[in-house]
């Protein structure tokens, strides 16, 4: 049965400024040196990616009696999600290393981010999508000249196939769980650095919605780096949240495991709400589980109903249009507070996508 994924991220042409357009033409110019082209792409990254908003959720604070709650809103990235961070980082790496094609498997958001980044760099992009999935973001991928191909099987099967194609065709492999995991984790570590830039110390807890686990692992590694450099007084506790009984990181942590145990694939059921969060195998689950265990973190199962309700409340109370799945971490933090009130401190919830 085909699954229509209304992932909610606004599907319209991305507007970039004149400087970015001019830099893109420089990146694509074969007459320039590789150094100049790579530096031009780095300038694009500085202009377009990251430095997303971190704001106090004062209305939620008052209603929930929690101090101080900050929301890190990744919807401010070019294609509307945190995926831009790793897409641009990997296109930069592909450009620097002389690849002329990059490939990923996706169910939506990552493909849109990779297509846009590759378009700005003038690199061919081949995107594989599970055959049973239909995402509105295909139009975006094609708008930026990506080659979208269907593959029979699950998302995990499609990632494996895309990785095999990269090896066979000498393409750059941008998939999760591969040799580029350290690069992806470093890209997400920038979120920790941005939080520190504003708060000047680490918060007590950082709450993150999780799927493959790369985002949570990256934020954790960023704070570890800050702490070891003497910039912060602590490493925050990491809180992971995902769709109820549909993510192996959450399930493994709750079992007290020191390794990420796969779920039974036949038990996983996608909905238009939970799809960004679920899988039976989390490609960077080991790194995320390590972060949870090292920080004495917490993990929560979150229902579709709660995610829908929370996204509506964020719009009503804080004026943020947020994809329901990206509220999972915030819900987990508020549930933790409801179970045992959190002492006054600084708490950060990552909101990964706009609606």
C-alpha positions in Angstrom: 0.0 0.0 0.0 1.4 3.4 -0.9 1.9 5.8 1.9 1.4 9.5 1.3 3.8 11.5 3.4 2.6 14.9 4.0 5.7 15.8 5.8 4.4 19.3 6.3 7.5 21.3 5.3 6.4 24.1 3.0 7.0 23.0 -0.6 7.8 26.2 -2.5 10.8 27.5 -4.2 13.6 28.5 -1.9 14.6 32.2 -2.2 18.3 33.0 -1.8 19.9 36.4 -2.0 22.0 37.8 -4.8 25.3 37.1 -3.0 24.4 33.4 -2.7 23.4 33.2 -6.4 26.7 34.8 -7.4 28.7 32.5 -5.2 26.9 29.5 -6.7 28.0 30.5 -10.1 31.6 30.7 -8.9 31.3 27.2 -7.4 30.1 25.9 -10.7 32.7 27.6 -12.8 35.3 25.0 -13.9 37.8 27.7 -14.9 38.3 28.7 -11.3 40.7 26.8 -9.0 39.3 24.1 -6.7 40.4 26.2 -3.8 38.3 29.2 -5.0 35.3 27.0 -5.7 35.4 25.3 -2.3 35.8 28.7 -0.5 32.8 30.1 -2.4 30.7 27.1 -1.3 31.9 27.7 2.3 30.7 31.3 2.0 27.3 30.0 0.9 27.2 27.7 4.0 28.0 30.7 6.2 25.2 32.7 4.6 22.5 30.1 4.4 22.9 27.3 7.0 22.8 27.3 10.8 22.6 30.1 13.3 19.0 29.2 13.8 16.8 30.9 16.4 17.0 30.1 20.1 14.2 31.7 22.0 12.5 31.6 25.4 9.2 29.9 25.4 7.8 32.2 28.1 4.1 31.3 27.6 4.8 27.6 28.0 7.0 28.4 31.0 4.2 30.2 32.7 1.6 27.5 31.9 3.9 24.6 32.9 5.7 26.3 35.7 9.1 25.6 34.3 12.2 27.9 34.2 13.9 28.5 31.8 12.7 26.8 28.6 14.4 27.6 25.3 13.4 26.4 21.8 16.0 25.8 19.2 14.1 26.2 15.9 15.8 24.4 13.0 13.0 25.4 10.6 15.0 28.5 9.8 17.4 26.5 7.6 16.9 26.9 3.8 14.8 23.8 3.2 13.1 24.0 6.6 14.8 21.3 8.6 18.1 20.4 10.4 18.9 18.2 7.4 20.5 21.2 5.7 23.4 21.1 8.1 24.5 17.6 7.1 23.5 18.0 3.4 25.7 21.1 2.9 28.5 19.6 4.9 28.6 16.5 2.7 28.3 18.4 -0.5 31.2 20.6 0.6 33.2 17.4 1.3 32.2 15.9 -2.1 33.2 19.1 -3.9 36.6 19.3 -2.0 37.3 15.6 -2.9 36.4 15.9 -6.6 33.2 13.9 -6.7 30.8 14.8 -9.5 27.8 12.9 -8.1 26.3 12.4 -4.6 23.6 9.9 -3.6 21.2 9.5 -0.6 18.2 7.5 0.3 15.4 9.5 1.8 11.7 9.6 2.7 11.5 13.4 2.1 13.3 16.1 4.0 16.9 14.9 3.6 16.5 14.5 -0.1 15.2 18.0 -0.5 18.1 19.4 1.5 20.7 17.4 -0.5 19.1 18.3 -3.8 19.3 22.0 -2.9 22.9 21.9 -1.7 24.0 19.9 -4.7 22.3 22.3 -7.0 24.1 25.3 -5.6 27.4 23.4 -6.0 26.7 22.1 -9.5 27.0 18.5 -8.4 24.8 15.7 -9.8 22.4 14.3 -7.2 20.8 10.9 -7.3 18.1 10.3 -4.7 16.5 7.0 -3.9 13.0 6.8 -2.3 11.2 3.6 -1.1 8.7 2.7 -3.7 5.8 2.7 -1.3 6.5 6.2 -0.1 5.1 9.4 -1.8 6.4 12.7 -0.4 5.4 16.1 -1.6 9.1 17.0 -1.4 9.8 15.1 -4.6 8.7 18.2 -6.5 11.4 20.2 -4.7 14.1 17.6 -5.4 13.2 17.6 -9.1 13.0 21.4 -9.1 16.7 21.4 -8.1 17.5 18.9 -10.8 18.0 15.8 -8.6 17.4 12.4 -10.3 14.7 10.8 -8.2 14.6 7.0 -8.4 12.2 4.5 -6.7 13.5 1.4 -5.0 11.4 -1.6 -3.9 11.7 -2.3 -0.2 11.9 -0.4 3.1 13.7 2.8 3.9 16.5 0.7 5.4 16.7 -1.4 2.2 16.8 1.7 0.2 19.7 3.2 2.2 21.7 -0.1 1.6 21.0 0.0 -2.1 22.0 3.7 -2.4 25.2 2.9 -0.5 25.9 0.0 -2.9 25.3 2.2 -5.9 27.7 4.8 -4.5 30.5 2.2 -4.2 29.8 0.7 -7.7 29.5 4.0 -9.5 32.2 6.0 -7.6 29.6 8.4 -6.3 29.8 10.2 -3.0 27.7 8.3 -0.3 25.7 10.8 1.8 23.7 8.1 3.6 23.5 7.7 7.4 25.5 5.0 9.2 28.4 5.0 6.7 31.9 6.3 6.6 30.7 9.9 6.7 29.0 9.5 10.1 31.8 11.5 11.9 31.3 14.3 9.4 27.6 14.3 10.0 28.1 14.3 13.7 30.4 17.3 13.5 27.9 19.2 11.4 25.2 18.6 14.1 27.7 19.6 16.8 27.3 23.1 15.5 23.9 23.2 17.2 25.6 22.8 20.6 28.1 25.6 19.7 25.2 27.9 18.7 23.3 27.2 22.0 26.5 28.0 23.9 27.0 31.2 22.0 23.7 32.5 23.3 23.5 30.9 26.8 27.3 31.0 27.5 27.1 27.7 29.3 25.5 24.3 28.7 21.8 23.9 29.6 20.9 21.2 32.2 19.0 19.2 29.6 18.8 19.1 25.8 15.7 17.4 24.5 15.9 16.0 20.9 13.4 14.1 18.6 15.3 11.1 17.3 15.1 8.8 14.3 18.5 7.5 13.2 20.2 9.2 16.2 22.7 11.3 14.4 21.3 14.6 15.5 21.3 13.7 19.2 24.8 12.2 18.9 26.1 15.3 17.2 24.7 17.7 19.8 26.2 15.6 22.5 29.6 15.6 20.9 29.4 19.3 20.5 28.8 19.8 24.2 31.6 17.3 25.1 34.0 19.4 23.0 32.9 22.6 24.7 33.3 21.0 28.2 36.7 19.6 27.4 37.9 23.0 26.1 36.8 24.6 29.4 33.9 26.6 27.8 31.1 25.1 29.8 30.7 24.0 33.4 28.9 20.8 32.5 27.7 18.4 29.8 23.9 18.5 29.6 21.8 15.4 30.1 20.4 14.3 26.8 16.7 13.5 26.4 15.5 11.4 23.4 11.9 11.1 22.3 10.3 9.3 19.4 7.2 7.6 18.1 5.7 5.1 20.6 7.5 1.7 20.3 8.7 2.5 16.9 12.3 3.5 17.4 15.1 1.2 18.6 17.1 3.9 20.4 14.2 4.6 22.8 13.4 0.9 23.2 17.0 -0.1 23.8 17.6 2.6 26.4 14.4 1.7 28.3 15.7 -1.9 28.4 18.9 -0.7 29.9 21.0 -2.0 27.0 24.5 -0.8 26.1 23.8 -1.5 22.4 21.1 -0.5 20.0 18.8 -3.5 19.4 16.8 -3.6 16.1 13.0 -3.8 16.2 11.0 -6.2 14.3 10.3 -4.5 10.9 6.9 -6.1 10.5 5.7 -4.3 13.7 6.5 -0.8 12.4 3.6 1.1 11.0 4.1 4.5 9.4 1.6 7.4 9.6 1.8 10.9 8.1 2.7 12.1 11.6 5.3 9.7 12.9 7.2 8.9 9.6 10.1 11.3 10.3 10.9 9.5 13.6 10.4 5.8 13.0 12.6 2.9 11.8 13.4 -0.7 12.9 17.2 0.0 12.6 18.7 3.3 13.6 21.8 3.8 11.6 23.6 5.9 14.2 21.7 4.4 17.1 24.9 3.2 18.9 26.2 6.8 19.1 22.9 8.1 20.3 22.5 5.4 22.9 26.0 6.1 24.2 25.2 9.7 24.6 22.1 8.9 26.6 23.9 6.4 28.9 26.9 8.7 29.4 24.8 11.7 30.5 22.3 9.6 32.5 19.7 10.8 30.1 16.0 10.0 29.6 14.0 8.6 26.7 10.2 8.9 26.0 7.7 7.2 23.7 5.4 9.9 22.2 2.0 9.3 20.5 0.9 10.9 17.2 -2.0 12.6 19.1 0.4 14.3 21.6 2.6 15.5 18.7 -0.3 17.0 16.8 -1.6 18.7 20.0 1.8 20.1 20.9 2.4 21.5 17.4 -0.9 23.3 17.7 0.0 24.7 21.1 3.4 25.9 19.8 1.6 27.9 17.1 -1.0 29.3 19.6 1.4 30.0 22.5 4.7 30.8 20.8 3.8 31.6 17.2 5.9 28.8 15.8 4.6 26.6 12.9 6.4 23.3 13.7 6.1 19.9 12.1 4.3 17.7 14.7 7.1 15.0 14.7 9.7 17.6 15.6 7.9 18.4 18.9 8.7 14.9 20.4 11.7 16.1 22.4 9.7 19.0 23.9 6.9 16.7 24.8 9.3 14.4 26.5 10.8 17.2 28.5 7.4 18.5 29.6 6.4 14.9 30.6 9.6 14.6 32.6 8.7 17.9 34.4 5.2 16.6 35.1 6.6 13.4 36.7 8.9 15.3 38.9 9.2 19.1 38.7 12.5 20.3 37.3 14.4 22.7 39.4 14.9 26.2 38.0 17.7 26.1 35.4 18.1 26.2 31.6 16.4 23.6 29.4 16.6 23.4 25.6 14.2 21.6 23.3 15.2 21.1 19.6 12.4 21.7 17.1 13.7 20.1 13.9 11.3 21.3 11.2 8.8 23.9 10.2 5.3 23.0 9.1 
